[in-house]
Amino acid sequence: MENGRFGERKAMEILCALGDIFGADRLVPISSAHVSGVSYKTIGDAGIEFLTDMAQGTRVRARTTANPTAMDRQRWKEMGISDDFAQKQLEIVGLYEKMGVEESWTCTPYLAGNRPSRGDIIAWAESSAVAFANSVIGARTNREGGPSALASALTGLTPRYGLHIDDNRKATVIVEVSSPLKGKDFASLGCVVGEFAGDGVPYFRGLSASESEMKSLGAALASTGSIPLFHIEDLTPEHKNAVADELERIDIGREELDEKAEELGTEEEPDIVAIGCPHLSMEELKDLAGRRMKKRKGTEIWLCTSRHVYSQARGLLGQLEDIGKVLCDTCMVVSPIEDRSRVVATDSGKAAFYLPKFCSQEVVFDDVGSLMRRFL
Ligand code: F3S
């Protein structure tokens, strides 16, 4: 390997070390990568230094998308972002683009053109996207960190261990859901199950869910727990062979869901209502636009989505902007929301879990419809 290709050599070192730790038998080719570690708020100047080193003479060898940045790249001034902060964020974006990473900046790469097929071997960071790719699509990825996903992008390889192996994709616990779910219930269910299932693989019975609802469920499972994969009976692609042994069973009903929802939120007045964690899908944007609501109160409303979905939603933007700001490339957790807000309202279990920890925010947790009625 040429001396100038520092990034590629470093990437191989990272993957070999990871493979040694987890007992991988070999490196295998990937069809796509998705990297995290993009927001200047989360990676800081040390992250810029790391990316500068990795970008030396190196380009990605597999299709690669990337997580949200700390700001909408076009509306950052409206978000109250300073010039200095924006410059640093744009430097990070430039470094990823120099390596050949697509202009994606979303946690839902599977809604932005990087959608693998069932059985594909991939190396994705971003825990919510990992849960979706493994569970809803049936692709195969471990729960990569930012550096290991970037290392896989730069080499086109990942160590074969963990969820790349059939036996590790079996269920570890059966969850009987005894109440019909709607709205925020999917996020509450994910938060409850994430807490006790740890890094296991839950198998849900009695559950029906749309793709957007599974997106919400998976994100919550991956935040209160480290769950990288779930199965839903008669729904997700690998459910048929997922239960191999006699497993522990737990029942979740209305009482547990409502208790969790109460625990996640407060009754304070929000400064910002932020919808779109994970980033809103076209289906969700259509639903919001179809409500034909107009903002009347002073509360700021954010609708977070990917630029890819935004570009497909042009016909809806008038109705959506009547509700609030449609923001791309960013979200309520990885932007410096704490500089202008103390209380955020959301329908997301993942955001409700992380906003207090990473952004010093109080949280109001409710369904999208209720939030719109209360604060629009
Ligand atoms: Fe995505 Fe931000 Fe939520 S990265 S999953 S919208 S915390």
Boltz pocket constraint, residues with backbone or C-beta under 6 A from the ligand:
constraints:
  - pocket:
      binder: B
      contacts: [[A, 67], [A, 68], [A, 107], [A, 128], [A, 219], [A, 276], [A, 277], [A, 278], [A, 279], [A, 304], [A, 330], [A, 331], [A, 332], [A, 333], [A, 334], [A, 350], [A, 351], [A, 354]]
      max_distance: 6.0
